[in-house]
Amino acid sequence: MIPKWMRDHAPGVALAIGSVAKPAYRSERRTARGHLVVPPTMRPAPRVPGSVWAVTMMHNEQDVAEHVVLHMLEQGVDAVVVADNMSDDQTPDILADLAARLPVHVVHDTWSAHAQGTKMTLVAALARSCGADWVIPFDADELWFADGCSVSAFLRSTSADIVTASIHNVFPSFDDDESERDPFLRLTRFDLTPARVQKVAIRPHRVFKLSEGNLDVNMGGARSAGLYIAHFPFRSFEQMAAKLRHGRKALAQTRFSVDTGSHWRIAGAWDDEQLHDVYRGLQEGRPLEHMSWSPVGPFERLHPGGWSSWRAECRPAA
């Protein structure tokens, strides 16, 4: 007998099954799964209706790791799962401290390849197996919000299975307070024009596949909008250069999603002089070729790092 969830969402289920059945993806998935070390704190459990878990991957995110995890918990999520990809800065220590006192689970990812869509699908499936009803796949440089309530309260109130999140980039500027070490509080060049892409929070079924960048999901179910992201892709010159160069190396080892991350593949090969010009462009708010996250404008001087919900001033004037 065909399960009810498959009957209700047949077209989406067929799309999901087709996407996960590709031999190259299945091979990459097996490799990725074999390199995930799951902590004993993550035990299989029945799904808990209304439970919301947030999942992410990190590599050398010591400047934002604590803030972003605490922000997700303040948004009412029941647990946060972080797959640490062999960080060699203070990120592992920060995550270990958080896991010792909060509902934070640290998965160790020992495969250097990027393979983000594959890895995040596996980590989201882990959260589902531990009882999660909703899963928020987020990046370490993102602060998620809802309008007038917490993200978790919003998800618990909707009947949809997939909720899209609009992205607004926050860039460095010459006016940033360099004495503030937390980039979520230091950076204030808020781009009022939303990015061309969105991200998703999902109520995962048994079969699903997240895209690269968590921009979409192959899964059946009803869709709605209503979430927002303040995105801090470039937080300092050093962080930007390290991110682009590490991303280029990690993408070179990815076998399945070979057509993604063009900005990393191109800009990751540039020298310091070229990258300094890029960073100056970010500070000036001018559009940049070959950069997926490029200033558009208009801009406002806003501080989303201290918000608990989305603000009306984030919207461009009519």
Long-range contacts (C-beta under 8 A, 24 or more apart in sequence): 5-205, 5-206, 5-220, 6-220, 8-220, 9-161, 9-205, 9-219, 9-220, 9-221, 10-220, 11-220, 12-218, 12-219, 12-220, 12-221, 13-205, 13-207, 13-219, 13-220, 15-218, 15-219, 15-220, 16-205, 16-207, 16-208, 16-209, 16-218, 16-219, 16-220, 17-207, 18-218, 19-209, 19-218, 20-207, 20-209, 20-218, 22-256, 24-255, 24-256, 25-118, 25-209, 25-256, 27-255, 27-256, 28-115, 28-118, 28-254, 28-255, 28-256, 29-118, 29-121, 29-122, 31-111, 31-113, 32-109, 32-111, 32-113, 32-115, 32-118, 32-119, 32-122, 33-122, 34-111, 35-109, 35-110, 35-111, 36-83, 36-107, 36-108, 36-109, 36-110, 36-119, 36-122, 36-123, 36-126, 37-107, 37-108, 37-109, 37-110, 38-107, 38-126, 39-99, 39-105, 39-106, 39-107, 41-99, 41-105, 42-81, 42-105, 42-107, 42-126, 42-130, 43-130, 44-129, 44-130, 45-129, 45-130, 45-131, 46-131, 47-128, 47-131, 47-132, 47-133, 48-78, 48-131, 48-132, 48-133, 49-133, 50-133, 50-134, 50-156, 51-78, 51-131, 51-132, 51-133, 51-134, 52-76, 52-77, 52-78, 52-132, 52-133, 52-134, 52-135, 52-136, 52-151, 52-152, 52-155, 52-156, 53-77, 53-78, 53-79, 53-80, 53-81, 53-127, 53-130, 53-132, 53-134, 53-135, 53-136, 54-79, 54-80, 54-81, 54-135, 54-136, 54-137, 54-138, 54-144, 55-80, 55-81, 55-82, 55-83, 55-120, 55-123, 55-124, 55-126, 55-127, 55-135, 55-136, 55-137, 55-138, 56-80, 56-81, 56-82, 56-83, 56-123, 56-137, 56-138, 56-139, 56-140, 57-82, 57-83, 57-84, 57-85, 57-109, 57-116, 57-119, 57-120, 57-123, 57-139, 57-140, 58-82, 58-83, 58-84, 58-85, 58-87, 58-91, 58-95, 58-140, 59-84, 59-85, 59-86, 59-87, 59-91, 59-246, 59-250, 60-87, 60-88, 60-89, 60-91, 60-242, 60-246, 61-87, 61-91, 61-140, 61-141, 62-87, 62-89, 62-90, 62-91, 62-94, 63-181, 63-182, 63-183, 63-235, 63-236, 63-239, 64-140, 64-141, 64-182, 64-183, 64-184, 64-232, 64-235, 65-91, 65-94, 65-95, 65-98, 65-140, 66-94, 66-98, 67-182, 67-184, 67-305, 68-138, 68-140, 68-141, 68-142, 68-143, 68-184, 69-95, 69-98, 69-102, 69-104, 70-98, 71-143, 71-144, 71-184, 72-136, 72-138, 72-144, 72-151, 73-102, 73-103, 73-104, 74-150, 74-308, 75-144, 75-145, 75-146, 75-150, 75-151, 75-152, 76-150, 76-151, 76-152, 76-153, 77-136, 77-151, 77-152, 78-103, 78-132, 78-152, 79-103, 79-104, 79-105, 79-127, 79-130, 79-132, 80-104, 80-105, 81-105, 81-107, 81-123, 81-126, 81-127, 82-106, 82-107, 83-107, 83-108, 83-109, 83-119, 83-123, 84-108, 84-109, 85-109, 85-111, 85-112, 86-110, 86-112, 112-249, 112-250, 112-253, 113-250, 113-253, 113-254, 113-255, 114-247, 114-250, 114-251, 114-253, 114-254, 114-257, 114-261, 115-254, 115-255, 115-256, 115-257, 116-212, 116-213, 116-214, 116-257, 117-209, 117-210, 117-211, 117-212, 117-213, 117-214, 117-257, 117-260, 118-256, 118-257, 120-210, 120-214, 121-208, 121-209, 121-210, 124-202, 124-204, 124-208, 124-210, 125-204, 125-208, 128-204, 132-204, 133-203, 134-201, 134-202, 134-203, 135-201, 135-202, 135-203, 135-204, 136-201, 137-199, 137-200, 137-201, 137-202, 137-210, 137-214, 138-199, 138-214, 138-229, 139-214, 139-231, 141-231, 141-232, 141-233, 141-235, 142-167, 142-199, 142-229, 142-230, 142-231, 142-232, 143-184, 143-229, 143-230, 143-232, 143-304, 143-305, 143-307, 144-227, 144-228, 144-229, 145-227, 145-228, 145-229, 145-230, 145-304, 145-307, 145-308, 145-309, 145-310, 146-226, 146-227, 146-228, 146-309, 146-310, 147-226, 147-228, 147-309, 147-310, 148-309, 148-310, 149-309, 150-308, 150-309, 151-201, 151-227, 154-226, 154-227, 155-201, 155-203, 158-224, 158-226, 159-222, 160-203, 160-221, 160-222, 160-223, 160-224, 161-202, 161-203, 161-205, 161-219, 161-220, 161-221, 161-222, 161-223, 162-200, 162-201, 162-202, 162-203, 162-217, 162-219, 162-221, 162-222, 162-223, 162-224, 163-200, 163-201, 163-202, 163-223, 163-224, 163-225, 163-226, 163-227, 164-198, 164-199, 164-200, 164-223, 164-224, 164-225, 164-226, 164-227, 165-198, 165-199, 165-200, 165-201, 165-227, 165-228, 165-229, 166-194, 166-195, 166-198, 166-225, 166-227, 166-228, 166-229, 167-194, 167-195, 167-197, 167-198, 167-199, 167-228, 167-229, 167-231, 168-192, 168-193, 168-194, 168-195, 168-228, 168-229, 168-230, 168-231, 168-314, 169-195, 169-231, 169-232, 169-233, 169-293, 169-295, 170-230, 170-231, 170-232, 170-302, 170-304, 171-234, 171-282, 171-283, 171-285, 171-295, 172-234, 172-235, 172-236, 172-279, 172-282, 172-283, 173-283, 173-285, 174-283, 174-284, 175-301, 182-305, 183-232, 183-235, 183-236, 183-239, 183-305, 184-232, 184-304, 184-305, 185-303, 185-305, 185-306, 186-235, 187-232, 187-235, 187-305, 188-301, 188-302, 188-303, 189-283, 189-285, 189-295, 189-299, 189-301, 190-230, 190-299, 190-300, 190-301, 190-302, 190-304, 190-314, 191-295, 191-296, 191-297, 191-299, 192-297, 192-298, 192-299, 192-300, 192-314, 192-315, 192-316, 193-296, 193-297, 193-298, 193-316, 195-231, 195-293, 199-229, 201-227, 212-257, 212-260, 212-261, 213-260, 228-310, 228-314, 230-304, 230-305, 230-307, 231-293, 233-293, 234-279, 234-282, 234-293, 237-275, 237-276, 237-279, 240-275, 240-278, 240-279, 240-282, 241-272, 241-275, 244-268, 244-270, 244-275, 262-290, 262-292, 263-290, 263-291, 263-292, 263-293, 266-290, 267-291
